[in-house]
Amino acid sequence: MTYSKGYLYLIICAFCSLAAQASDLSALTKAKTQTETQTKTSSTPPKPLPMGMVFDHQGQPISLPPAQGSLNFSSTEMLRDESAAPYKKPQIANKPKPTKLSASSVKIANDPSCRWVGNRIKQLSKQLKHHDQAAYLQTELSHREAEWQCMDCEGNGPSQGQQAECQYRR
């Protein structure tokens, strides 16, 4: 049998790599067995920590301060100052005008835009009753009322294309 030089070279390289892998494997198994024996001999249970003690990063004990309640107070401190006047809500001179839509007898045109604007005006009116100083609500209410009048929502409703003309733009 005759083999070519390339084939013989391939066999020699494979043999050398297998030998190197075997030596690496034996070194790994030796290292693993050494670490296992070290852990078996040093696997004593750790000592429990004493109560009220903490160890720092170097293993030195640190004593904790005694526990104190953070909500300790006496009832005499909590007595109310009688000289203080009770809170009074400030009176506001500018009350918003009631809208035309707040009356229940108002006829709304059968148009989704009119129904939405009508519901929004009602909602803004309710909010203004609770938040008297909210200027942004008053400005939006005035814009929506102008939109309501422009689209003729109390009458026949908006004509085609009229909604785009009347819609408030920011």
MARVEX-338731 format. One record per atom (N, C-alpha, C): residue number from 1; residue in one letter; atom name; x, y, z. Coordinates in Angstrom, 1 decimal, always signed. Layout:
<nodes>
k:r:a:xx:yy:zz
NUM:A:CA:X:Y:Z $
...
</nodes>
This chain:
<nodes>
k:r:a:xx:yy:zz
1:M:N:+0.8:-1.2:+0.0 $
1:M:CA:+0.0:+0.0:+0.0 $
1:M:C:+0.9:+1.2:+0.0 $
2:T:N:+0.5:+2.1:-0.9 $
2:T:CA:+1.3:+3.4:-0.9 $
2:T:C:+0.3:+4.5:-0.7 $
3:Y:N:+0.7:+5.4:+0.1 $
3:Y:CA:-0.1:+6.6:+0.5 $
3:Y:C:+0.6:+7.8:-0.1 $
4:S:N:-0.2:+8.8:-0.4 $
4:S:CA:+0.4:+10.0:-0.9 $
4:S:C:+0.9:+10.8:+0.3 $
5:K:N:+1.8:+11.8:-0.1 $
5:K:CA:+2.4:+12.6:+1.0 $
5:K:C:+1.3:+13.4:+1.7 $
6:G:N:+0.3:+13.9:+1.1 $
6:G:CA:-0.7:+14.7:+1.7 $
6:G:C:-1.5:+13.9:+2.7 $
7:Y:N:-1.8:+12.6:+2.3 $
7:Y:CA:-2.6:+11.8:+3.2 $
7:Y:C:-1.8:+11.4:+4.5 $
8:L:N:-0.5:+11.1:+4.3 $
8:L:CA:+0.3:+10.8:+5.5 $
8:L:C:+0.4:+12.1:+6.4 $
9:Y:N:+0.6:+13.2:+5.8 $
9:Y:CA:+0.6:+14.5:+6.6 $
9:Y:C:-0.6:+14.7:+7.4 $
10:L:N:-1.8:+14.4:+6.8 $
10:L:CA:-3.1:+14.5:+7.4 $
10:L:C:-3.2:+13.6:+8.6 $
11:I:N:-2.7:+12.4:+8.5 $
11:I:CA:-2.8:+11.4:+9.6 $
11:I:C:-1.9:+11.8:+10.7 $
12:I:N:-0.7:+12.3:+10.4 $
12:I:CA:+0.2:+12.8:+11.4 $
12:I:C:-0.4:+14.0:+12.2 $
13:C:N:-1.0:+14.9:+11.5 $
13:C:CA:-1.6:+16.1:+12.1 $
13:C:C:-2.7:+15.7:+13.0 $
14:A:N:-3.5:+14.7:+12.6 $
14:A:CA:-4.7:+14.3:+13.4 $
14:A:C:-4.2:+13.6:+14.6 $
15:F:N:-3.1:+12.8:+14.5 $
15:F:CA:-2.6:+12.1:+15.7 $
15:F:C:-2.0:+13.1:+16.7 $
16:C:N:-1.3:+14.2:+16.2 $
16:C:CA:-0.7:+15.2:+17.1 $
16:C:C:-1.8:+16.0:+17.8 $
17:S:N:-2.9:+16.3:+17.1 $
17:S:CA:-4.0:+17.1:+17.7 $
17:S:C:-4.7:+16.3:+18.8 $
18:L:N:-4.9:+14.9:+18.5 $
18:L:CA:-5.5:+14.1:+19.5 $
18:L:C:-4.7:+14.0:+20.7 $
19:A:N:-3.4:+13.9:+20.6 $
19:A:CA:-2.5:+13.8:+21.7 $
19:A:C:-2.5:+15.1:+22.5 $
20:A:N:-2.6:+16.2:+21.9 $
20:A:CA:-2.7:+17.5:+22.6 $
20:A:C:-4.0:+17.6:+23.3 $
21:Q:N:-5.1:+17.2:+22.7 $
21:Q:CA:-6.4:+17.2:+23.4 $
21:Q:C:-6.4:+16.3:+24.6 $
22:A:N:-5.8:+15.1:+24.5 $
22:A:CA:-5.7:+14.2:+25.6 $
22:A:C:-5.0:+14.8:+26.7 $
23:S:N:-3.9:+15.4:+26.4 $
23:S:CA:-3.1:+16.0:+27.5 $
23:S:C:-3.9:+17.2:+28.2 $
24:D:N:-4.6:+18.0:+27.4 $
24:D:CA:-5.4:+19.0:+28.0 $
24:D:C:-6.5:+18.5:+28.8 $
25:L:N:-7.1:+17.4:+28.4 $
25:L:CA:-8.2:+16.7:+29.1 $
25:L:C:-7.7:+16.2:+30.5 $
26:S:N:-6.5:+15.6:+30.4 $
26:S:CA:-6.0:+15.0:+31.7 $
26:S:C:-5.6:+16.2:+32.7 $
27:A:N:-5.1:+17.3:+32.2 $
27:A:CA:-4.8:+18.4:+33.0 $
27:A:C:-6.1:+19.0:+33.6 $
28:L:N:-7.2:+19.0:+32.9 $
28:L:CA:-8.4:+19.5:+33.4 $
28:L:C:-9.0:+18.6:+34.4 $
29:T:N:-9.0:+17.3:+34.2 $
29:T:CA:-9.5:+16.4:+35.2 $
29:T:C:-8.7:+16.5:+36.5 $
30:K:N:-7.4:+16.6:+36.4 $
30:K:CA:-6.5:+16.8:+37.6 $
30:K:C:-6.9:+18.0:+38.4 $
31:A:N:-7.1:+19.1:+37.7 $
31:A:CA:-7.5:+20.4:+38.3 $
31:A:C:-8.9:+20.3:+39.0 $
32:K:N:-9.8:+19.6:+38.3 $
32:K:CA:-11.1:+19.4:+38.9 $
32:K:C:-11.1:+18.6:+40.1 $
33:T:N:-10.4:+17.5:+40.2 $
33:T:CA:-10.3:+16.6:+41.3 $
33:T:C:-9.6:+17.4:+42.5 $
34:Q:N:-8.6:+18.2:+42.2 $
34:Q:CA:-8.0:+19.0:+43.3 $
34:Q:C:-9.0:+20.0:+43.9 $
35:T:N:-9.7:+20.6:+43.1 $
35:T:CA:-10.7:+21.6:+43.6 $
35:T:C:-11.8:+20.9:+44.4 $
36:E:N:-12.2:+19.7:+44.0 $
36:E:CA:-13.2:+19.0:+44.7 $
36:E:C:-12.7:+18.6:+46.1 $
37:T:N:-11.5:+18.1:+46.1 $
37:T:CA:-10.9:+17.7:+47.4 $
37:T:C:-10.8:+18.9:+48.4 $
38:Q:N:-10.4:+20.0:+47.8 $
38:Q:CA:-10.2:+21.2:+48.7 $
38:Q:C:-11.6:+21.7:+49.2 $
39:T:N:-12.7:+21.6:+48.4 $
39:T:CA:-14.0:+22.0:+48.9 $
39:T:C:-14.5:+21.0:+49.9 $
40:K:N:-14.2:+19.8:+49.7 $
40:K:CA:-14.7:+18.8:+50.7 $
40:K:C:-14.0:+19.0:+52.1 $
41:T:N:-12.8:+19.3:+52.1 $
41:T:CA:-12.1:+19.5:+53.3 $
41:T:C:-12.4:+20.8:+54.0 $
42:S:N:-12.7:+21.8:+53.2 $
42:S:CA:-13.0:+23.1:+53.8 $
42:S:C:-14.5:+23.4:+53.8 $
43:S:N:-15.4:+22.5:+53.8 $
43:S:CA:-16.8:+22.7:+53.8 $
43:S:C:-17.4:+22.6:+55.2 $
44:T:N:-16.8:+23.4:+56.1 $
44:T:CA:-17.4:+23.5:+57.4 $
44:T:C:-18.5:+24.5:+57.4 $
45:P:N:-19.6:+24.3:+58.1 $
45:P:CA:-20.6:+25.3:+58.1 $
45:P:C:-20.2:+26.6:+58.7 $
46:P:N:-20.7:+27.8:+58.1 $
46:P:CA:-20.3:+29.1:+58.6 $
46:P:C:-20.9:+29.3:+60.0 $
47:K:N:-20.2:+30.1:+60.8 $
47:K:CA:-20.7:+30.4:+62.1 $
47:K:C:-21.9:+31.3:+62.0 $
48:P:N:-22.9:+31.1:+62.8 $
48:P:CA:-24.1:+32.0:+62.8 $
48:P:C:-23.7:+33.4:+63.3 $
49:L:N:-24.3:+34.4:+62.8 $
49:L:CA:-24.1:+35.7:+63.2 $
49:L:C:-24.7:+36.0:+64.6 $
50:P:N:-24.1:+36.6:+65.5 $
50:P:CA:-24.7:+37.0:+66.7 $
50:P:C:-25.8:+38.1:+66.5 $
51:M:N:-26.8:+38.1:+67.4 $
51:M:CA:-27.9:+39.1:+67.2 $
51:M:C:-27.3:+40.5:+67.4 $
52:G:N:-27.7:+41.5:+66.6 $
52:G:CA:-27.3:+42.8:+66.8 $
52:G:C:-25.9:+43.1:+66.2 $
53:M:N:-25.3:+42.2:+65.5 $
53:M:CA:-24.0:+42.4:+64.9 $
53:M:C:-24.0:+42.3:+63.4 $
54:V:N:-23.2:+43.0:+62.8 $
54:V:CA:-23.0:+43.0:+61.4 $
54:V:C:-21.5:+43.0:+61.1 $
55:F:N:-21.1:+42.3:+60.1 $
55:F:CA:-19.6:+42.3:+59.7 $
55:F:C:-19.4:+43.2:+58.5 $
56:D:N:-18.3:+43.9:+58.5 $
56:D:CA:-17.9:+44.7:+57.4 $
56:D:C:-17.2:+43.9:+56.3 $
57:H:N:-16.7:+44.5:+55.3 $
57:H:CA:-16.0:+43.8:+54.2 $
57:H:C:-14.8:+43.1:+54.6 $
58:Q:N:-14.2:+43.4:+55.7 $
58:Q:CA:-13.0:+42.7:+56.2 $
58:Q:C:-13.3:+41.7:+57.2 $
59:G:N:-14.5:+41.5:+57.6 $
59:G:CA:-14.9:+40.5:+58.6 $
59:G:C:-14.9:+41.0:+60.0 $
60:Q:N:-14.7:+42.3:+60.2 $
60:Q:CA:-14.7:+42.9:+61.5 $
60:Q:C:-16.2:+43.2:+61.9 $
61:P:N:-16.5:+43.0:+63.2 $
61:P:CA:-17.9:+43.2:+63.6 $
61:P:C:-18.2:+44.7:+63.8 $
62:I:N:-19.4:+45.0:+63.4 $
62:I:CA:-19.9:+46.4:+63.5 $
62:I:C:-21.2:+46.3:+64.4 $
63:S:N:-21.2:+47.0:+65.4 $
63:S:CA:-22.4:+47.0:+66.3 $
63:S:C:-23.5:+47.9:+65.8 $
64:L:N:-24.7:+47.5:+65.9 $
64:L:CA:-25.8:+48.3:+65.4 $
64:L:C:-26.3:+49.2:+66.5 $
65:P:N:-26.8:+50.4:+66.2 $
65:P:CA:-27.4:+51.3:+67.3 $
65:P:C:-28.7:+50.6:+67.8 $
66:P:N:-29.1:+51.0:+69.0 $
66:P:CA:-30.4:+50.4:+69.4 $
66:P:C:-31.6:+50.9:+68.6 $
67:A:N:-32.6:+50.0:+68.4 $
67:A:CA:-33.7:+50.4:+67.6 $
67:A:C:-34.5:+51.5:+68.3 $
68:Q:N:-35.0:+52.5:+67.5 $
68:Q:CA:-35.8:+53.6:+68.0 $
68:Q:C:-37.0:+53.7:+67.1 $
69:G:N:-38.1:+54.0:+67.7 $
69:G:CA:-39.3:+54.3:+66.9 $
69:G:C:-39.2:+55.7:+66.3 $
70:S:N:-39.6:+55.8:+65.0 $
70:S:CA:-39.6:+57.1:+64.4 $
70:S:C:-40.8:+57.9:+64.6 $
71:L:N:-41.9:+57.3:+65.1 $
71:L:CA:-43.1:+58.0:+65.3 $
71:L:C:-43.5:+58.2:+66.8 $
72:N:N:-42.5:+58.4:+67.6 $
72:N:CA:-42.7:+58.6:+69.0 $
72:N:C:-43.1:+60.1:+69.2 $
73:F:N:-44.3:+60.4:+69.8 $
73:F:CA:-44.7:+61.7:+70.1 $
73:F:C:-45.7:+61.6:+71.2 $
74:S:N:-45.9:+62.7:+71.9 $
74:S:CA:-46.9:+62.7:+72.9 $
74:S:C:-48.1:+63.5:+72.4 $
75:S:N:-49.3:+63.3:+73.1 $
75:S:CA:-50.5:+63.9:+72.6 $
75:S:C:-50.5:+65.4:+72.8 $
76:T:N:-49.7:+65.9:+73.8 $
76:T:CA:-49.7:+67.3:+74.0 $
76:T:C:-49.1:+68.1:+72.8 $
77:E:N:-48.3:+67.5:+72.1 $
77:E:CA:-47.7:+68.2:+70.9 $
77:E:C:-48.7:+68.3:+69.8 $
78:M:N:-49.7:+67.4:+69.8 $
78:M:CA:-50.6:+67.4:+68.7 $
78:M:C:-51.9:+68.3:+68.9 $
79:L:N:-51.9:+69.0:+70.0 $
79:L:CA:-53.1:+69.9:+70.2 $
79:L:C:-53.2:+70.9:+69.2 $
80:R:N:-54.3:+71.2:+68.7 $
80:R:CA:-54.5:+72.2:+67.7 $
80:R:C:-54.5:+73.6:+68.2 $
81:D:N:-53.9:+74.5:+67.5 $
81:D:CA:-53.9:+75.9:+67.9 $
81:D:C:-55.3:+76.5:+67.6 $
82:E:N:-55.9:+76.9:+68.7 $
82:E:CA:-57.3:+77.5:+68.6 $
82:E:C:-57.3:+78.8:+68.0 $
83:S:N:-56.2:+79.5:+68.0 $
83:S:CA:-56.2:+80.9:+67.5 $
83:S:C:-56.3:+80.9:+65.9 $
84:A:N:-55.9:+79.8:+65.3 $
84:A:CA:-56.0:+79.8:+63.8 $
84:A:C:-57.4:+79.8:+63.4 $
85:A:N:-57.8:+80.6:+62.4 $
85:A:CA:-59.1:+80.7:+61.9 $
85:A:C:-59.4:+79.5:+60.9 $
86:P:N:-60.6:+79.0:+60.9 $
86:P:CA:-60.9:+77.9:+59.9 $
86:P:C:-60.7:+78.4:+58.5 $
87:Y:N:-60.4:+77.5:+57.6 $
87:Y:CA:-60.2:+77.8:+56.2 $
87:Y:C:-61.5:+78.2:+55.5 $
88:K:N:-61.5:+79.3:+54.8 $
88:K:CA:-62.7:+79.8:+54.0 $
88:K:C:-62.3:+79.8:+52.6 $
89:K:N:-63.2:+79.3:+51.7 $
89:K:CA:-63.0:+79.3:+50.3 $
89:K:C:-63.1:+80.8:+49.8 $
90:P:N:-62.2:+81.2:+49.0 $
90:P:CA:-62.3:+82.6:+48.5 $
90:P:C:-63.5:+82.8:+47.5 $
91:Q:N:-64.1:+83.9:+47.6 $
91:Q:CA:-65.3:+84.2:+46.8 $
91:Q:C:-64.8:+84.8:+45.5 $
92:I:N:-65.3:+84.3:+44.4 $
92:I:CA:-64.9:+84.8:+43.1 $
92:I:C:-66.0:+85.6:+42.4 $
93:A:N:-65.7:+86.8:+42.0 $
93:A:CA:-66.7:+87.7:+41.4 $
93:A:C:-67.1:+87.2:+40.0 $
94:N:N:-66.2:+86.7:+39.2 $
94:N:CA:-66.5:+86.4:+37.8 $
94:N:C:-66.9:+84.9:+37.7 $
95:K:N:-68.2:+84.7:+37.9 $
95:K:CA:-68.8:+83.4:+37.7 $
95:K:C:-69.0:+83.2:+36.2 $
96:P:N:-68.8:+82.1:+35.6 $
96:P:CA:-69.1:+81.9:+34.2 $
96:P:C:-70.6:+81.9:+33.9 $
97:K:N:-70.9:+82.5:+32.8 $
97:K:CA:-72.3:+82.6:+32.4 $
97:K:C:-72.8:+81.2:+32.0 $
98:P:N:-74.1:+81.0:+32.4 $
98:P:CA:-74.6:+79.7:+32.0 $
98:P:C:-74.8:+79.7:+30.4 $
99:T:N:-74.5:+78.5:+29.9 $
99:T:CA:-74.6:+78.4:+28.4 $
99:T:C:-76.0:+78.2:+27.9 $
100:K:N:-76.2:+78.4:+26.7 $
100:K:CA:-77.5:+78.2:+26.1 $
100:K:C:-77.8:+76.7:+26.1 $
101:L:N:-76.8:+75.9:+26.0 $
101:L:CA:-77.0:+74.4:+25.9 $
101:L:C:-77.3:+73.8:+27.2 $
102:S:N:-77.1:+74.5:+28.4 $
102:S:CA:-77.4:+73.9:+29.6 $
102:S:C:-78.9:+73.7:+29.9 $
103:A:N:-79.7:+74.4:+29.2 $
103:A:CA:-81.2:+74.2:+29.3 $
103:A:C:-81.6:+72.9:+28.6 $
104:S:N:-82.5:+72.2:+29.2 $
104:S:CA:-82.9:+70.9:+28.7 $
104:S:C:-83.8:+71.0:+27.4 $
105:S:N:-84.3:+72.2:+27.2 $
105:S:CA:-85.3:+72.3:+26.0 $
105:S:C:-84.6:+72.6:+24.7 $
106:V:N:-83.3:+72.7:+24.7 $
106:V:CA:-82.5:+73.1:+23.5 $
106:V:C:-82.6:+71.9:+22.5 $
107:K:N:-82.9:+72.2:+21.2 $
107:K:CA:-83.0:+71.2:+20.2 $
107:K:C:-81.6:+71.1:+19.6 $
108:I:N:-81.1:+69.8:+19.5 $
108:I:CA:-79.8:+69.6:+18.9 $
108:I:C:-80.0:+69.0:+17.5 $
109:A:N:-79.3:+69.5:+16.5 $
109:A:CA:-79.4:+68.9:+15.1 $
109:A:C:-78.9:+67.5:+15.1 $
110:N:N:-79.4:+66.7:+14.3 $
110:N:CA:-79.1:+65.3:+14.1 $
110:N:C:-77.8:+65.2:+13.3 $
111:D:N:-76.7:+65.5:+14.0 $
111:D:CA:-75.4:+65.5:+13.3 $
111:D:C:-74.3:+65.1:+14.4 $
112:P:N:-73.4:+64.2:+14.1 $
112:P:CA:-72.5:+63.7:+15.1 $
112:P:C:-71.6:+64.9:+15.6 $
113:S:N:-71.2:+65.8:+14.8 $
113:S:CA:-70.4:+66.9:+15.2 $
113:S:C:-71.1:+67.8:+16.2 $
114:C:N:-72.4:+68.1:+15.9 $
114:C:CA:-73.2:+68.9:+16.9 $
114:C:C:-73.4:+68.1:+18.2 $
115:R:N:-73.6:+66.8:+18.1 $
115:R:CA:-73.8:+66.1:+19.4 $
115:R:C:-72.5:+66.1:+20.2 $
116:W:N:-71.3:+66.0:+19.5 $
116:W:CA:-70.1:+66.0:+20.2 $
116:W:C:-69.8:+67.4:+20.9 $
117:V:N:-70.0:+68.5:+20.1 $
117:V:CA:-69.8:+69.8:+20.6 $
117:V:C:-70.8:+70.1:+21.7 $
118:G:N:-72.0:+69.7:+21.6 $
118:G:CA:-73.0:+69.9:+22.7 $
118:G:C:-72.6:+69.2:+24.0 $
119:N:N:-72.1:+67.9:+23.9 $
119:N:CA:-71.7:+67.2:+25.0 $
119:N:C:-70.4:+67.8:+25.6 $
120:R:N:-69.6:+68.3:+24.8 $
120:R:CA:-68.3:+68.9:+25.3 $
120:R:C:-68.7:+70.2:+26.0 $
121:I:N:-69.6:+71.0:+25.5 $
121:I:CA:-70.0:+72.2:+26.2 $
121:I:C:-70.6:+71.9:+27.5 $
122:K:N:-71.4:+70.9:+27.6 $
122:K:CA:-72.0:+70.5:+28.9 $
122:K:C:-70.9:+70.1:+29.9 $
123:Q:N:-69.9:+69.3:+29.4 $
123:Q:CA:-68.8:+68.8:+30.3 $
123:Q:C:-68.0:+70.0:+30.8 $
124:L:N:-67.7:+71.0:+29.9 $
124:L:CA:-66.9:+72.1:+30.3 $
124:L:C:-67.7:+73.0:+31.3 $
125:S:N:-69.0:+73.1:+31.1 $
125:S:CA:-69.8:+73.9:+32.1 $
125:S:C:-69.7:+73.2:+33.4 $
126:K:N:-69.8:+71.9:+33.5 $
126:K:CA:-69.7:+71.2:+34.8 $
126:K:C:-68.4:+71.4:+35.4 $
127:Q:N:-67.3:+71.3:+34.6 $
127:Q:CA:-66.0:+71.5:+35.1 $
127:Q:C:-65.8:+72.9:+35.7 $
128:L:N:-66.3:+73.9:+35.0 $
128:L:CA:-66.2:+75.3:+35.4 $
128:L:C:-66.9:+75.5:+36.7 $
129:K:N:-67.9:+74.8:+37.0 $
129:K:CA:-68.6:+75.0:+38.3 $
129:K:C:-67.7:+74.6:+39.5 $
130:H:N:-66.8:+73.5:+39.2 $
130:H:CA:-65.9:+73.0:+40.3 $
130:H:C:-64.6:+73.8:+40.3 $
131:H:N:-64.1:+74.2:+39.1 $
131:H:CA:-62.8:+74.9:+39.0 $
131:H:C:-63.1:+76.3:+38.5 $
132:D:N:-63.4:+77.2:+39.4 $
132:D:CA:-63.8:+78.6:+39.0 $
132:D:C:-62.6:+79.3:+38.4 $
133:Q:N:-61.4:+79.1:+38.8 $
133:Q:CA:-60.3:+79.9:+38.3 $
133:Q:C:-59.6:+79.3:+37.1 $
134:A:N:-60.1:+78.3:+36.5 $
134:A:CA:-59.5:+77.6:+35.4 $
134:A:C:-59.8:+78.4:+34.1 $
135:A:N:-58.9:+79.3:+33.7 $
135:A:CA:-59.0:+80.1:+32.5 $
135:A:C:-59.0:+79.3:+31.3 $
136:Y:N:-58.3:+78.2:+31.2 $
136:Y:CA:-58.2:+77.4:+30.0 $
136:Y:C:-59.5:+76.7:+29.7 $
137:L:N:-60.3:+76.4:+30.8 $
137:L:CA:-61.6:+75.8:+30.5 $
137:L:C:-62.6:+76.9:+30.0 $
138:Q:N:-62.5:+78.1:+30.5 $
138:Q:CA:-63.3:+79.2:+30.0 $
138:Q:C:-63.0:+79.5:+28.5 $
139:T:N:-61.7:+79.5:+28.1 $
139:T:CA:-61.4:+79.8:+26.7 $
139:T:C:-61.9:+78.7:+25.8 $
140:E:N:-61.7:+77.4:+26.3 $
140:E:CA:-62.2:+76.3:+25.4 $
140:E:C:-63.7:+76.4:+25.3 $
141:L:N:-64.4:+76.7:+26.4 $
141:L:CA:-65.9:+76.8:+26.3 $
141:L:C:-66.3:+77.9:+25.4 $
142:S:N:-65.6:+79.0:+25.4 $
142:S:CA:-66.0:+80.1:+24.4 $
142:S:C:-65.7:+79.7:+23.0 $
143:H:N:-64.7:+78.9:+22.7 $
143:H:CA:-64.4:+78.4:+21.4 $
143:H:C:-65.5:+77.4:+20.9 $
144:R:N:-65.9:+76.5:+21.8 $
144:R:CA:-66.9:+75.5:+21.5 $
144:R:C:-68.2:+76.2:+21.3 $
145:E:N:-68.6:+77.2:+22.0 $
145:E:CA:-69.9:+77.9:+21.8 $
145:E:C:-69.9:+78.6:+20.5 $
146:A:N:-68.7:+79.2:+20.1 $
146:A:CA:-68.6:+79.8:+18.8 $
146:A:C:-68.8:+78.8:+17.7 $
147:E:N:-68.2:+77.6:+17.9 $
147:E:CA:-68.3:+76.5:+16.9 $
147:E:C:-69.8:+76.0:+16.8 $
148:W:N:-70.4:+76.0:+18.0 $
148:W:CA:-71.9:+75.6:+18.0 $
148:W:C:-72.7:+76.5:+17.2 $
149:Q:N:-72.5:+77.8:+17.4 $
149:Q:CA:-73.3:+78.8:+16.6 $
149:Q:C:-72.9:+78.8:+15.1 $
150:C:N:-71.7:+78.7:+14.8 $
150:C:CA:-71.3:+78.7:+13.4 $
150:C:C:-71.8:+77.5:+12.6 $
151:M:N:-71.9:+76.3:+13.3 $
151:M:CA:-72.4:+75.1:+12.6 $
151:M:C:-74.0:+75.0:+12.6 $
152:D:N:-74.6:+76.0:+13.2 $
152:D:CA:-76.1:+76.1:+13.3 $
152:D:C:-76.6:+74.8:+13.9 $
153:C:N:-76.1:+74.4:+15.1 $
153:C:CA:-76.5:+73.1:+15.7 $
153:C:C:-77.8:+73.2:+16.4 $
154:E:N:-78.4:+74.4:+16.6 $
154:E:CA:-79.7:+74.5:+17.2 $
154:E:C:-80.8:+74.4:+16.0 $
155:G:N:-80.3:+74.6:+14.8 $
155:G:CA:-81.3:+74.5:+13.7 $
155:G:C:-81.1:+73.2:+12.9 $
156:N:N:-80.8:+73.4:+11.7 $
156:N:CA:-80.7:+72.2:+10.8 $
156:N:C:-79.3:+71.5:+10.8 $
157:G:N:-78.3:+72.1:+11.5 $
157:G:CA:-77.0:+71.5:+11.5 $
157:G:C:-76.1:+72.0:+10.4 $
158:P:N:-74.9:+71.6:+10.4 $
158:P:CA:-74.0:+72.1:+9.4 $
158:P:C:-74.2:+71.6:+8.0 $
159:S:N:-74.0:+72.5:+7.0 $
159:S:CA:-74.1:+72.0:+5.7 $
159:S:C:-72.7:+71.3:+5.3 $
160:Q:N:-72.7:+70.7:+4.2 $
160:Q:CA:-71.5:+70.0:+3.8 $
160:Q:C:-70.3:+71.0:+3.6 $
161:G:N:-69.2:+70.7:+4.3 $
161:G:CA:-68.1:+71.6:+4.2 $
161:G:C:-68.1:+72.7:+5.3 $
162:Q:N:-69.2:+72.9:+5.9 $
162:Q:CA:-69.3:+74.0:+6.9 $
162:Q:C:-68.6:+73.6:+8.2 $
163:Q:N:-68.5:+72.3:+8.5 $
163:Q:CA:-67.8:+71.8:+9.7 $
163:Q:C:-66.4:+72.2:+9.7 $
164:A:N:-65.7:+72.1:+8.5 $
164:A:CA:-64.3:+72.4:+8.4 $
164:A:C:-64.1:+73.9:+8.6 $
165:E:N:-65.0:+74.7:+8.2 $
165:E:CA:-64.9:+76.2:+8.3 $
165:E:C:-65.0:+76.6:+9.8 $
166:C:N:-65.9:+75.9:+10.5 $
166:C:CA:-66.3:+76.3:+11.8 $
166:C:C:-65.4:+75.7:+12.9 $
167:Q:N:-64.7:+74.6:+12.6 $
167:Q:CA:-63.9:+73.9:+13.6 $
167:Q:C:-62.8:+74.8:+14.1 $
168:Y:N:-62.6:+74.8:+15.4 $
168:Y:CA:-61.6:+75.6:+16.1 $
168:Y:C:-60.2:+75.0:+15.8 $
169:R:N:-59.3:+75.9:+15.4 $
169:R:CA:-58.0:+75.5:+15.1 $
169:R:C:-57.0:+76.1:+16.1 $
170:R:N:-56.2:+75.3:+16.7 $
170:R:CA:-55.2:+75.8:+17.7 $
170:R:C:-54.1:+76.5:+17.1 $
</nodes>
